[in-house]
Amino acid sequence: MPIDLNDFRVKPGATVNLHKHPTLVDPLFDSKKQYHKLLDDHVARLSALQQLLYAANSHAILLIFQAMDAAGKDGAIKHVMSGVNPQGCQVFSFKHPSSTELQHDFLWRTTRNLPERGRIGIFNRSYYEEVLIARVHPEILVSEALPKPPHDATTLWHDRYRSITDLERHLTLNGTIIIKFFLHLSKEEQRKRFIDRIDDPAKNWKFSTADIEERKFWDHYMTAYEACLAATSTEAAPWYIVPADNKRNARLIVSQTILETMESLHMSYPKTTPKRHDELLAIRKQLEEGHHGHANNDGSH
């Protein structure tokens, strides 16, 4: 079935109620075989577009992934970007900020890793952590040594939303296309995936007791996400709420979104000027003559 991305896109200024957004939708494929065929097609088209992006050298692409633990961020990045040339793609995963990073404003550690023109940058978590985990655990703000600790936390979050949207507007005006994905997982599906990580020795490394602690704050995180998605989804840098209980569905929605966004840029390979064309013909002639001369030399021995 065709994917209508408007079903998942957060409209600018809209109120977000995550209870009204499904974590599971009807499968976008009829069989496992068809899923692989669809994904392989998306991956091949993405690979061609990434090559064009590099050649055109007019835009950068920034993909941002946010989600609760076990929602499938790593898997989506791995499967969707599997065909992209590693030289044209950079993935950054943002964990707890270092002491050096804490000496800077909250956007510094991510902005220094932004993709340059011609490349795709992927943020596995991002500056949005500063209005998500920092909102759920405000004690984190103490280590950020803010010059004026806010008496009213609401003001702080609104100021940060504005800093983020100002940054994204600036980046967009300068050629960076931003696509933001919130992988929307149900609490029940997270429970099942946690149990799977415990039961499967090959997945034990993925599980930490901190994940269970964070699960206790589920409702607080949903409130933080609702406020964040509503405040920061813009026409230029939209959020997509991707139903994530079915990993394969989620990957197809993510890959389709990236494809449609990149195709909308109407990029083209650089045109050769008449002068450059003449230069290339002259070089070609030299190469041809060199080849014939080499053949003659070989024949004389």
CORHUQUI-V907326 format. One record per pair of residues at least 6 apart in sequence whose ideal C-beta (glycine too) atoms are under 8 Angstrom apart, sorted by the first residue. I is the first residue (numbers start at 1). J is the second residue. D is the distance in whole Angstrom. If there is no record, write none. Layout:
i=(I & I)
j=(J & J)
d=(D & D)
//
This chain:
i=(1 & 1 & 3 & 3 & 3 & 3 & 5 & 5 & 5 & 5 & 5 & 8 & 8 & 8 & 8 & 8 & 8 & 9 & 9 & 9 & 9 & 10 & 10 & 10 & 10 & 10 & 10 & 10 & 10 & 11 & 12 & 12 & 12 & 12 & 13 & 14 & 14 & 15 & 16 & 16 & 16 & 16 & 16 & 16 & 17 & 18 & 18 & 18 & 18 & 18 & 21 & 21 & 21 & 22 & 22 & 23 & 23 & 23 & 23 & 23 & 23 & 23 & 24 & 24 & 24 & 24 & 24 & 24 & 25 & 25 & 25 & 27 & 27 & 27 & 28 & 28 & 28 & 28 & 28 & 29 & 29 & 29 & 29 & 35 & 35 & 38 & 39 & 39 & 39 & 39 & 39 & 39 & 42 & 42 & 42 & 42 & 42 & 43 & 43 & 43 & 43 & 43 & 43 & 44 & 45 & 46 & 46 & 46 & 46 & 46 & 46 & 46 & 46 & 47 & 47 & 47 & 49 & 49 & 49 & 49 & 50 & 50 & 50 & 50 & 50 & 51 & 51 & 52 & 52 & 52 & 53 & 53 & 53 & 53 & 53 & 53 & 53 & 53 & 54 & 54 & 54 & 54 & 55 & 55 & 55 & 56 & 56 & 56 & 56 & 56 & 57 & 57 & 57 & 58 & 58 & 58 & 59 & 59 & 59 & 59 & 59 & 59 & 59 & 60 & 60 & 60 & 60 & 60 & 60 & 60 & 60 & 60 & 60 & 60 & 61 & 61 & 61 & 61 & 61 & 61 & 61 & 61 & 61 & 61 & 62 & 62 & 62 & 62 & 62 & 62 & 62 & 62 & 62 & 62 & 62 & 63 & 63 & 63 & 63 & 63 & 63 & 63 & 63 & 64 & 64 & 64 & 64 & 64 & 64 & 64 & 65 & 65 & 65 & 65 & 65 & 65 & 65 & 65 & 65 & 65 & 66 & 66 & 66 & 66 & 66 & 66 & 66 & 66 & 66 & 66 & 66 & 67 & 67 & 67 & 67 & 67 & 67 & 67 & 68 & 68 & 68 & 68 & 68 & 68 & 69 & 69 & 69 & 69 & 69 & 70 & 70 & 70 & 70 & 70 & 70 & 70 & 71 & 71 & 71 & 71 & 71 & 72 & 72 & 72 & 72 & 72 & 72 & 73 & 73 & 73 & 74 & 75 & 75 & 76 & 76 & 76 & 76 & 76 & 76 & 77 & 77 & 77 & 79 & 80 & 80 & 80 & 80 & 81 & 81 & 81 & 81 & 84 & 88 & 88 & 88 & 89 & 89 & 89 & 89 & 90 & 90 & 90 & 90 & 90 & 90 & 91 & 91 & 91 & 92 & 92 & 92 & 92 & 92 & 92 & 93 & 93 & 94 & 94 & 94 & 94 & 94 & 94 & 94 & 95 & 97 & 98 & 101 & 101 & 102 & 102 & 102 & 106 & 106 & 106 & 106 & 106 & 107 & 107 & 107 & 107 & 107 & 110 & 110 & 110 & 111 & 111 & 113 & 113 & 114 & 114 & 114 & 115 & 115 & 117 & 127 & 127 & 128 & 128 & 128 & 128 & 130 & 131 & 131 & 131 & 131 & 131 & 131 & 131 & 132 & 132 & 132 & 132 & 133 & 134 & 134 & 135 & 135 & 135 & 135 & 135 & 136 & 136 & 136 & 136 & 137 & 138 & 141 & 141 & 150 & 157 & 158 & 161 & 161 & 161 & 164 & 165 & 165 & 165 & 165 & 168 & 168 & 168 & 168 & 168 & 169 & 169 & 169 & 171 & 171 & 172 & 172 & 172 & 177 & 177 & 177 & 178 & 178 & 179 & 179 & 179 & 179 & 179 & 179 & 180 & 180 & 180 & 180 & 180 & 180 & 181 & 181 & 181 & 181 & 181 & 182 & 182 & 182 & 182 & 182 & 182 & 183 & 183 & 183 & 184 & 184 & 184 & 184 & 185 & 185 & 186 & 187 & 187 & 189 & 189 & 190 & 194 & 194 & 194 & 194 & 196 & 197 & 197 & 197 & 197 & 198 & 198 & 214 & 229 & 229 & 232 & 233 & 240 & 240 & 240 & 242 & 242 & 242 & 243 & 243 & 243 & 244 & 272)
j=(26 & 28 & 28 & 252 & 253 & 256 & 240 & 253 & 256 & 257 & 260 & 240 & 241 & 242 & 243 & 253 & 257 & 233 & 238 & 239 & 240 & 16 & 229 & 230 & 233 & 238 & 239 & 240 & 241 & 233 & 233 & 234 & 235 & 238 & 230 & 230 & 233 & 230 & 225 & 226 & 227 & 229 & 230 & 241 & 226 & 184 & 222 & 225 & 226 & 241 & 184 & 241 & 243 & 184 & 243 & 184 & 185 & 186 & 189 & 243 & 244 & 245 & 186 & 189 & 243 & 245 & 246 & 249 & 243 & 246 & 249 & 246 & 248 & 249 & 38 & 248 & 249 & 252 & 253 & 35 & 38 & 248 & 252 & 248 & 252 & 252 & 79 & 80 & 248 & 251 & 252 & 255 & 80 & 252 & 255 & 256 & 259 & 79 & 80 & 82 & 83 & 84 & 255 & 83 & 259 & 80 & 81 & 83 & 84 & 255 & 258 & 259 & 262 & 83 & 84 & 85 & 259 & 262 & 263 & 267 & 84 & 85 & 88 & 89 & 120 & 85 & 88 & 267 & 268 & 269 & 59 & 61 & 88 & 118 & 119 & 120 & 262 & 267 & 85 & 88 & 118 & 119 & 118 & 269 & 270 & 118 & 267 & 268 & 269 & 270 & 117 & 118 & 270 & 117 & 175 & 267 & 117 & 118 & 175 & 176 & 177 & 265 & 267 & 114 & 115 & 116 & 117 & 118 & 119 & 120 & 121 & 175 & 176 & 177 & 115 & 119 & 120 & 121 & 176 & 177 & 179 & 258 & 261 & 262 & 114 & 115 & 120 & 121 & 122 & 123 & 171 & 176 & 177 & 178 & 179 & 120 & 121 & 122 & 123 & 179 & 180 & 181 & 258 & 123 & 126 & 128 & 178 & 179 & 180 & 181 & 73 & 76 & 77 & 122 & 123 & 124 & 125 & 126 & 181 & 183 & 73 & 125 & 126 & 128 & 129 & 132 & 180 & 181 & 182 & 183 & 225 & 73 & 181 & 182 & 183 & 184 & 185 & 244 & 183 & 185 & 190 & 214 & 218 & 221 & 190 & 194 & 211 & 214 & 215 & 185 & 190 & 193 & 194 & 197 & 206 & 211 & 183 & 184 & 185 & 190 & 244 & 183 & 185 & 244 & 247 & 250 & 251 & 124 & 125 & 183 & 124 & 247 & 251 & 181 & 183 & 247 & 250 & 251 & 254 & 91 & 122 & 124 & 251 & 251 & 254 & 255 & 258 & 89 & 91 & 120 & 122 & 120 & 118 & 119 & 120 & 119 & 120 & 121 & 122 & 113 & 115 & 119 & 120 & 121 & 122 & 121 & 122 & 124 & 110 & 113 & 121 & 122 & 123 & 124 & 124 & 125 & 109 & 110 & 123 & 124 & 125 & 126 & 129 & 125 & 109 & 109 & 108 & 109 & 143 & 144 & 145 & 127 & 130 & 144 & 160 & 163 & 127 & 130 & 163 & 164 & 167 & 123 & 126 & 127 & 127 & 167 & 121 & 123 & 121 & 171 & 176 & 121 & 176 & 175 & 164 & 167 & 164 & 180 & 228 & 232 & 160 & 157 & 160 & 161 & 164 & 224 & 227 & 228 & 221 & 224 & 225 & 228 & 140 & 140 & 141 & 153 & 157 & 220 & 224 & 227 & 217 & 220 & 221 & 224 & 217 & 153 & 149 & 156 & 156 & 227 & 231 & 228 & 231 & 232 & 232 & 231 & 232 & 234 & 237 & 178 & 232 & 234 & 236 & 237 & 234 & 236 & 237 & 178 & 237 & 178 & 236 & 237 & 261 & 262 & 265 & 236 & 237 & 237 & 238 & 240 & 257 & 258 & 261 & 232 & 233 & 237 & 238 & 239 & 240 & 239 & 240 & 242 & 254 & 257 & 225 & 229 & 239 & 240 & 241 & 242 & 242 & 244 & 250 & 241 & 242 & 243 & 244 & 244 & 245 & 245 & 215 & 218 & 244 & 245 & 215 & 207 & 211 & 212 & 215 & 203 & 203 & 204 & 206 & 207 & 204 & 207 & 221 & 239 & 241 & 239 & 239 & 253 & 254 & 257 & 250 & 253 & 254 & 249 & 250 & 253 & 250 & 280)
d=(7 & 6 & 6 & 7 & 6 & 5 & 7 & 8 & 7 & 6 & 6 & 5 & 6 & 6 & 8 & 6 & 8 & 8 & 5 & 7 & 6 & 6 & 5 & 7 & 4 & 6 & 4 & 7 & 6 & 7 & 6 & 5 & 6 & 8 & 8 & 6 & 7 & 6 & 8 & 5 & 8 & 5 & 4 & 8 & 7 & 7 & 5 & 6 & 6 & 8 & 6 & 5 & 8 & 8 & 5 & 5 & 6 & 4 & 7 & 5 & 6 & 5 & 7 & 8 & 6 & 4 & 6 & 8 & 5 & 8 & 6 & 7 & 8 & 6 & 7 & 8 & 5 & 5 & 7 & 4 & 6 & 7 & 7 & 5 & 7 & 6 & 7 & 8 & 8 & 6 & 6 & 7 & 7 & 7 & 4 & 7 & 6 & 8 & 7 & 6 & 4 & 8 & 7 & 6 & 6 & 7 & 7 & 6 & 6 & 7 & 6 & 6 & 8 & 4 & 6 & 7 & 7 & 5 & 7 & 8 & 5 & 6 & 5 & 7 & 6 & 7 & 8 & 5 & 8 & 7 & 6 & 7 & 7 & 6 & 8 & 7 & 7 & 6 & 8 & 5 & 4 & 7 & 8 & 5 & 7 & 7 & 4 & 7 & 7 & 7 & 5 & 5 & 8 & 7 & 6 & 7 & 6 & 8 & 5 & 7 & 6 & 6 & 7 & 7 & 4 & 6 & 5 & 7 & 6 & 8 & 7 & 6 & 5 & 7 & 7 & 8 & 4 & 7 & 8 & 5 & 7 & 8 & 8 & 7 & 7 & 6 & 8 & 5 & 8 & 7 & 7 & 6 & 7 & 5 & 7 & 7 & 7 & 5 & 7 & 5 & 8 & 7 & 7 & 5 & 5 & 7 & 7 & 7 & 4 & 7 & 4 & 7 & 7 & 7 & 7 & 5 & 7 & 8 & 5 & 7 & 8 & 6 & 7 & 5 & 8 & 7 & 7 & 7 & 5 & 8 & 8 & 5 & 8 & 6 & 4 & 8 & 6 & 7 & 8 & 5 & 6 & 8 & 8 & 6 & 7 & 8 & 5 & 6 & 8 & 7 & 5 & 4 & 6 & 7 & 8 & 7 & 4 & 8 & 4 & 7 & 5 & 6 & 8 & 6 & 5 & 6 & 8 & 6 & 8 & 6 & 7 & 6 & 7 & 8 & 7 & 8 & 6 & 5 & 5 & 6 & 6 & 6 & 5 & 6 & 5 & 5 & 7 & 6 & 8 & 8 & 7 & 7 & 7 & 5 & 6 & 7 & 5 & 8 & 7 & 7 & 6 & 6 & 7 & 5 & 7 & 8 & 4 & 6 & 8 & 5 & 7 & 7 & 6 & 7 & 4 & 7 & 7 & 7 & 7 & 7 & 5 & 6 & 6 & 8 & 6 & 8 & 7 & 4 & 6 & 6 & 7 & 7 & 4 & 7 & 7 & 8 & 5 & 8 & 6 & 8 & 6 & 7 & 6 & 5 & 8 & 7 & 7 & 8 & 6 & 7 & 7 & 3 & 7 & 6 & 6 & 8 & 7 & 8 & 6 & 8 & 6 & 6 & 5 & 7 & 7 & 7 & 8 & 5 & 7 & 5 & 7 & 6 & 7 & 5 & 6 & 8 & 6 & 8 & 4 & 8 & 5 & 5 & 6 & 6 & 8 & 7 & 7 & 8 & 4 & 7 & 7 & 7 & 4 & 6 & 6 & 8 & 6 & 6 & 8 & 5 & 8 & 7 & 7 & 4 & 7 & 6 & 8 & 6 & 8 & 6 & 4 & 6 & 6 & 8 & 7 & 7 & 4 & 8 & 7 & 7 & 6 & 6 & 6 & 8 & 8 & 6 & 7 & 5 & 7 & 8 & 5 & 5 & 6 & 7 & 6 & 6 & 6 & 7 & 5 & 7 & 5 & 4 & 6 & 5 & 6 & 6 & 5 & 5 & 6 & 6 & 8 & 6 & 8 & 4 & 7 & 7 & 7 & 7 & 8 & 7 & 4 & 7 & 5 & 4 & 7 & 6 & 8 & 5 & 7 & 7 & 4 & 7 & 8 & 6 & 5 & 5 & 6 & 6 & 7 & 8 & 5 & 7)
//
